[in-house]
């Protein structure tokens, strides 16, 4: 699978994937979550706003707890020569 992905990789696809990766960044989510939740709230979708904000905050909390519980070192990006 990795070989097929590497053969079909292009500069444009790599840039697109880098941009998509940033959508999961904490800095982006810290701005986007309140914006979406407030938009839902002021559109009178109060339950949806609370569920959305709760799911993002809950997901962040679970992810943080898992990182603490597993506590493994990050893998090297390249194998040492």
C-alpha positions in Angstrom: 0.0 0.0 0.0 2.8 2.4 0.9 4.6 1.7 -2.4 1.5 2.5 -4.4 1.0 5.7 -2.5 4.6 6.7 -3.0 4.5 6.0 -6.8 1.4 8.2 -7.2 2.6 11.1 -5.1 2.9 14.5 -6.7 3.9 17.9 -5.4 0.3 19.2 -5.7 -1.1 16.2 -3.8 1.5 16.6 -1.1 0.6 20.3 -0.7 -3.1 19.5 -0.6 -2.5 16.8 2.1 -0.4 19.2 4.2 -3.2 21.8 4.1 -5.8 19.1 5.1 -3.5 18.0 7.9 -3.6 21.5 9.3 -7.4 21.3 9.8 -6.8 18.9 12.7 -4.2 21.2 14.3 -5.1 22.5 17.8 -4.6 26.1 16.7 -7.1 25.8 13.9 -9.6 23.9 16.1 -9.3 26.5 18.9 -10.6 29.1 16.4 -13.0 27.0 14.4 -14.8 25.2 17.2 -16.1 28.4 18.9 -17.0 29.9 15.6 -19.1 26.9 14.5 -20.6 26.5 17.9 -21.6 30.2 18.1 -23.0 30.1 14.6 -25.1 27.1 15.5 -26.2 28.7 18.8 -27.3 32.0 17.2 -29.1 30.0 14.5 -31.2 28.6 17.3 -29.6 25.1 17.1 -28.7 25.1 20.7 -28.5 21.3 21.2 -26.4 20.9 18.0 -24.0 23.7 19.3 -23.6 22.0 22.6 -23.1 18.5 21.0 -20.6 19.9 18.6 -18.5 21.7 21.2 -18.8 18.8 23.6 -17.6 16.3 20.9 -14.6 18.4 20.0 -13.6 19.1 23.6 -14.3 15.5 24.5 -12.2 14.2 21.6 -9.3 16.4 22.6 -9.6 15.2 26.2 -9.7 11.5 25.2 -6.7 12.0 22.9 -4.7 13.7 25.6 -5.5 10.9 28.1 -4.5 8.2 25.7 -1.2 9.9 25.0 -0.6 10.1 28.7 -1.7 6.5 29.3 0.4 5.0 26.5 3.4 7.3 26.9 5.4 5.9 24.0 8.2 7.8 22.2 7.4 9.2 18.8 8.8 7.1 16.0 11.8 8.4 14.0 10.8 10.0 10.7 13.7 8.2 9.0 15.6 5.1 9.9 19.1 6.0 11.3 21.9 5.4 8.8 
